[in-house]
């Protein structure tokens, strides 16, 4: 029988508590937006529709492939979606235990696990789908294997360390900073002769290479496989075995240019204010008793107290390592003077300065950079003093990682001018440094507990204070997240009781509803962001209206003055708590659009029963483009109507890669239009609306074979009725010298399609709308003849392909 030490038993209890905590406080996707994206990608993997694409999250395979595995094993649920993060968090508790034990002793390992459990920005993310937690787990595991490899000279551990550090980068790009940190530690260990370059240590490189090669066939399979019909900008991503590296390079090399994401926050004080929020020390040093008792000083920025502790105790720890008494007194005096000057003079004077650039780099004064460097310099100085101690491993992990997160680049370029764009700065990224913080503190506290009874009592009391401050923050974060997610969960529970085919219209801020409804027919969700009048939403639908006006649409947040027939089902605010001000953005009301007494007999693919529509729907019978073709528009300027050509389609060809499919089986579809195409009508307004996402001419190619003439068109959202969509809504390839235009989709059938034929044809959906006195163009045209006004028209070719669903 294996005899477990008291520390191991305590660790097992902590692991059980961790699992219980994550299940009790299960959150699911947070509102960062990334979480739901990973769940959607995992869902597409399970349903067989996933492909790596220009969508940057699609290459983070180690984040959503494990989630897909849990979906496959346990079905679609919040717990299955969060299980990868929960396992990663709890496993990291075990990892830091073994690192602390290896560096110092079992007590240090246990304290490291306990302190990591109390770090707010780690624990609050654990019951979500945060990539920071999984990256923290994988990078920490790599550090553990390297530590064992260094101490035991074991090539297997070297190999596993290299193998896993590459996997961590496939969770989130920020993990690359942890990889660089590990490389820096390896270089320092080479200088310190902790390791040497030989046949054993080279297995670290072999591990990276093997991990890279292992994913090459996976990337090859999941990347674009229709190489003839991808845009030129993505041609290097087609059937690409190194897809993540290629896409990351393309994505981040373009960051900072027009229409790309800038750095979130370039101010170098971002992490400084998070680690050392100055109001804490001012409150603690003030004579205001009420401020001293105010728990807000403990939950400021969710993390400040941990770093104050780390800084203070590394300072004390370094003093105990100094043998010369005079030098010890001198170091203490200088440190105290620097801290006082820094807190009371440097910070107040420099904090008034601002950074002026937010896209092209950290355009801040040199004094701001120096302000933020002082704590790191002092950290490095204390580390130098105790350079021969095993705690150095954890301290270098923290210091190098923090510097990279604060000053590291997201993009560097030399042409046409030098550009250094600092990386994103988000508080949650510091979860990557949670393990190094906890291990450093765990070793320090273990040292002082063993030092003597008085120091042991003081250390234990300080640990209790530190954990209390952490748990206060965690409780606050859990309550805040609960009230953020509560409104959507209430609405989701109501909608789950409705028929599976009920149409649900949502705003983009409510994009997590399908997750809370366990992905039960996600094709019924439609985004109404681009629908300019609430009367355009079909009758019989349910609509979620947010409490906050965010789309400049008249009918949000109160649609009743514009659509008086709508019925209020659930009235917001659905949150009744003091935290409501933080949760209001995610709150909303649920409305139902009842059917009118007399139904319209329109044959349009969009069910239309409203009497208040600003335009009518018009559907032509199936016919050849040669007999009817939308060629242009008439635009009025200089008091004269001018005919401006848009396109002349002479023929349409359709290609599908399969003629017989099963439900959820991926279908690759190309519809090629042959003829003359131009978006430049000579009118800026028309040109804009034909090029932007609010396109007035939609090329498409789907209808049901058993419902001839009833087209399934796409209107800035998911497919209507029975077609599932994967990837972008539609990809219109630019016209080429051969005068062809290609539309490319990935689609799949559902269980409801069994026994039916899906007919794939070439067609387009054209609209003329005149709202609010603003006319995009005056009328649609066939050649130079007016054909329709104030209408929507669907046209389809006779050239079709038929797919049988079995």
C-alpha positions, 0 to 999 in steps of 0.5 A, spaced: 500 500 500 502 506 498 503 511 503 501 518 502 505 524 505 500 529 509 502 534 504 500 529 498 493 528 502 492 536 502 494 536 495 488 531 493 483 535 498 485 541 494 484 538 487 477 535 490 475 542 492 478 545 486 473 541 481 467 542 486 468 550 486 468 550 478 462 545 478 458 550 483 461 556 480 460 554 472 460 560 468 461 557 461 463 562 456 464 569 458 463 575 454 470 576 452 467 574 445 473 569 444 470 563 449 463 562 444 468 562 438 472 556 441 465 553 443 462 554 436 469 551 433 468 545 437 461 544 435 463 545 427 469 539 429 464 535 432 459 536 426 464 535 421 464 542 418 470 545 421 476 548 416 482 552 418 481 559 415 482 566 415 479 566 422 484 567 427 481 563 432 481 557 427 488 555 428 488 555 436 487 547 435 489 546 442 484 550 445 478 547 441 479 540 439 479 538 446 473 541 447 470 538 441 473 531 444 469 533 450 463 535 446 463 528 443 464 524 449 459 528 453 454 531 449 453 539 448 453 542 455 456 548 459 460 543 463 462 539 457 464 546 454 468 548 460 471 541 462 478 543 458 479 549 462 477 546 469 482 540 468 487 545 466 486 549 472 486 543 477 492 540 473 496 546 474 495 546 481 498 539 481 504 542 477 506 548 481 506 543 487 511 538 484 515 544 481 515 547 488 517 541 491 523 540 486 525 547 487 525 547 495 520 542 499 513 539 499 511 545 504 513 550 498 509 545 493 503 545 497 503 553 499 504 554 491 498 550 490 494 553 495 496 560 493 495 559 486 488 557 487 487 564 491 490 568 485 483 572 482 485 573 475 487 565 475 481 562 479 476 567 476 477 564 469 477 557 471 470 555 470 470 559 463 473 557 456 479 562 457 485 560 453 489 563 458 488 558 463 489 552 458 496 556 455 497 557 463 497 549 464 501 547 458 506 552 459 507 550 466 507 543 464 513 544 459 517 548 465 516 542 470 518 537 465 524 542 463 526 542 471 526 535 471 530 534 465 535 539 468 536 536 474 535 529 472 539 530 465 533 526 462 532 526 455 525 524 455 523 530 460 527 534 455 523 532 449 516 532 453 518 540 455 519 542 448 513 538 445 508 541 450 511 548 449 509 548 442 502 545 444 501 551 448 502 556 442 496 553 439 492 555 445 493 563 444 499 567 441 501 570 448 503 563 450 509 564 445 512 569 450 512 563 455 516 559 450 521 565 449 521 565 457 523 558 457 528 559 452 531 565 456 532 561 462 535 555 458 540 560 455 541 563 463 542 555 465 547 554 459 551 560 462 550 558 469 552 551 467 546 548 469 546 544 463 550 543 457 548 542 449 549 535 448 545 529 446 541 529 452 539 536 452 538 537 444 532 532 445 528 539 447 529 541 440 527 534 438 520 535 442 519 542 438 520 539 431 516 532 433 510 537 435 510 541 429 511 535 424 505 532 428 500 537 427 502 538 419 497 533 417 492 535 421 493 542 418 493 539 411 487 536 412 483 542 416 486 547 412 482 550 405 482 544 400 478 547 394 485 551 392 482 553 385 477 558 388 480 561 394 482 569 394 489 571 392 491 573 399 489 566 402 492 562 396 498 560 401 493 558 406 490 552 401 492 545 403 498 548 408 501 543 413 504 549 417 497 553 416 497 556 423 504 559 422 503 562 415 496 565 418 499 568 424 505 571 420 499 574 415 495 576 420 500 580 425 504 582 419 498 586 417 496 589 424 497 596 425 495 597 418 488 600 416 482 596 418 486 591 422 486 591 430 490 595 433 494 594 440 488 594 446 492 598 450 499 601 449 500 605 455 506 601 459 503 603 466 497 597 464 500 592 468 504 596 473 497 599 475 495 592 475 501 589 479 502 595 484 495 599 484 498 605 488 491 607 491 492 600 496 499 603 499 496 610 500 490 607 503 494 603 507 499 608 509 494 613 511 491 615 517 484 613 515 481 607 519 475 606 515 480 606 508 484 601 512 477 596 514 475 597 507 475 591 503 475 594 496 483 595 497 484 588 497 480 587 491 483 593 487 484 590 480 483 583 482 491 582 483 495 587 486 496 584 493 499 578 491 504 582 487 505 587 493 507 580 497 511 578 492 515 584 491 516 585 499 518 578 501 523 577 495 526 583 498 526 580 505 528 573 502 534 577 499 536 580 505 537 573 509 541 571 503 546 577 504 551 575 509 555 582 510 551 586 515 553 593 513 551 591 506 544 588 508 543 595 512 545 599 506 540 595 501 535 596 506 536 603 506 536 604 499 530 600 497 526 603 502 528 610 500 527 608 492 520 606 494 518 612 498 521 616 492 517 612 487 510 612 490 510 619 493 514 623 488 515 619 481 509 616 480 504 622 482 508 627 477 509 622 471 502 619 472 499 625 469 503 624 462 499 620 457 500 616 451 498 619 444 499 613 439 494 607 439 495 604 433 502 604 431 506 603 437 507 605 444 508 612 443 509 614 450 514 619 453 521 615 455 519 617 462 513 613 462 517 607 460 522 608 465 516 609 470 514 602 469 521 599 468 523 601 476 519 595 479 522 590 474 529 593 475 528 592 483 526 585 482 532 583 477 536 586 483 533 582 488 534 576 483 541 577 482 542 577 490 540 570 491 542 568 484 545 561 487 538 559 490 533 554 486 527 560 487 531 563 481 527 559 476 521 561 478 523 568 479 526 568 472 519 565 469 516 571 472 520 577 471 522 575 464 514 573 462 512 580 465 517 584 461 515 580 455 507 581 456 509 589 458 514 591 452 513 585 447 511 586 440 505 584 437 508 586 430 515 589 428 516 592 421 522 596 418 519 598 411 516 603 409 518 605 416 520 602 423 514 600 426 514 596 433 507 595 435 506 592 443 502 586 444 495 586 447 495 588 454 489 585 458 489 583 465 487 576 464 494 575 460 497 575 467 494 568 468 500 566 464 504 568 470 500 566 476 504 559 477 511 563 477 508 568 482 505 562 486 511 558 486 515 564 488 511 566 494 510 558 496 518 558 497 519 564 501 513 562 505 516 555 506 522 558 508 520 563 513 515 558 516 521 553 517 525 559 520 522 559 527 516 559 531 515 567 530 516 567 523 512 561 522 506 564 525 507 571 522 507 567 515 501 563 516 497 569 518 500 573 512 498 567 508 491 567 511 490 575 509 493 574 502 488 568 501 482 572 504 483 578 499 484 573 493 477 570 495 474 576 496 476 578 489 474 571 486 467 572 490 466 579 487 468 576 480 463 570 480 457 575 482 459 579 477 459 574 471 453 571 474 449 577 473 452 578 466 450 571 464 443 571 468 439 574 463 441 570 457 440 564 461 433 566 463 431 567 455 435 561 453 431 557 458 424 560 455 426 559 448 428 551 449 421 550 451 419 552 444 419 548 437 426 547 435 424 550 428 422 557 431 426 563 428 430 567 433 433 574 432 438 576 436 443 582 437 451 580 436 451 582 444 447 576 445 451 571 441 452 566 447 444 564 447 445 558 442 451 556 447 446 556 453 441 552 449 446 547 448 446 548 440 439 545 439 438 547 432 443 553 432 441 555 424 434 558 427 438 564 430 438 570 425 442 577 427 438 583 426 444 588 426 443 590 419 435 589 418 433 597 418 426 596 420 423 591 425 417 590 421 422 586 416 423 581 421 418 575 420 412 574 423 412 568 428 419 569 430 422 571 437 426 577 438 431 579 443 432 586 444 438 589 448 437 594 454 443 598 451 442 602 444 448 599 440 446 599 433 443 605 432 436 602 430 430 605 432 427 599 435 432 598 440 431 598 446 424 599 445 421 596 439 413 597 441 413 605 438 415 602 431 412 595 432 406 595 436 403 588 434 409 585 438 408 582 444 413 582 450 414 576 453 420 577 458 421 584 460 428 587 462 432 588 466 432 581 468 437 582 473 435 585 480 442 587 484 447 592 486 451 589 480 446 591 475 450 597 472 456 592 470 451 587 467 446 592 464 450 591 457 448 583 457 441 584 459 435 584 455 427 583 453 424 578 449 419 579 444 414 575 440 411 577 433 404 574 432 401 572 425 397 577 422 389 575 421 390 574 414 397 571 411 400 574 405 400 569 399 407 571 397 412 565 394 418 569 397 423 564 401 422 569 406 415 568 410 412 575 410 406 577 413 407 584 416 402 589 413 407 594 415 413 593 410 416 598 407 418 594 401 414 588 398 417 581 396 417 579 389 419 572 386 420 570 379 419 563 377 425 559 375 428 561 368 434 562 364 438 568 365 438 569 358 431 571 358 432 575 364 438 578 367 439 584 372 444 588 368 444 595 372 441 601 375 439 608 374 442 613 378 439 620 378 444 626 378 444 633 375 436 632 374 437 626 369 437 618 370 443 615 368 443 607 366 450 604 369 451 597 368 453 592 374 453 585 371 451 581 365 451 574 366 451 570 360 452 563 363 452 559 370 455 553 372 455 549 379 460 545 382 459 540 388 464 535 391 458 530 392 452 528 390 450 523 396 451 526 403 449 524 410 446 529 415 452 534 418 457 531 412 460 537 409 459 539 402 463 544 398 460 548 393 462 553 387 457 557 383 461 560 377 458 566 374 460 568 367 459 574 364 461 582 365 462 584 372 463 591 375 461 594 382 463 601 380 457 604 378 459 611 377 455 613 384 459 613 390 453 611 394 451 605 390 459 603 389 459 603 397 453 599 398 455 594 393 461 593 396 460 593 403 457 588 408 450 591 407 450 588 399 444 590 395 446 584 390 447 577 394 449 572 389 447 565 392 445 558 389 441 554 394 433 551 393 430 545 396 428 540 390 421 539 393 419 546 393 421 549 386 421 556 386 421 557 393 428 560 394 433 559 400 436 566 400 441 569 405 440 576 408 446 578 412 445 572 416 444 564 417 441 560 411 433 560 412 430 553 413 434 547 412 441 549 410 447 549 415 453 554 414 460 553 415 465 559 415 464 565 412 456 567 410 459 567 403 465 568 399 465 572 393 471 572 389 473 578 385 472 578 378 478 575 374 480 576 367 476 571 364 470 575 366 468 570 371 465 571 379 465 565 383 461 564 390 464 559 395 460 555 400 461 550 405 454 547 407 451 541 410 444 538 411 441 536 417 437 530 420 431 534 417 433 533 410 433 526 410 430 523 404 430 530 400 434 533 394 437 539 395 438 543 389 444 547 388 443 553 382 446 559 380 442 565 382 442 572 386 437 576 390 437 584 389 433 589 393 432 596 392 430 600 398 428 607 399 428 609 407 428 615 411 429 619 404 435 616 402 436 613 396 441 608 394 439 608 387 433 610 383 431 603 380 433 596 378 434 595 370 434 590 365 439 592 360 436 600 359 429 598 361 426 599 368 424 593 371 422 593 378 422 599 383 421 598 391 421 591 391 426 585 392 427 580 386 430 573 386 432 570 380 435 563 379 438 559 373 436 553 370 443 550 371 443 546 377 446 540 381 442 536 385 444 533 392 441 527 395 440 527 403 440 519 405 
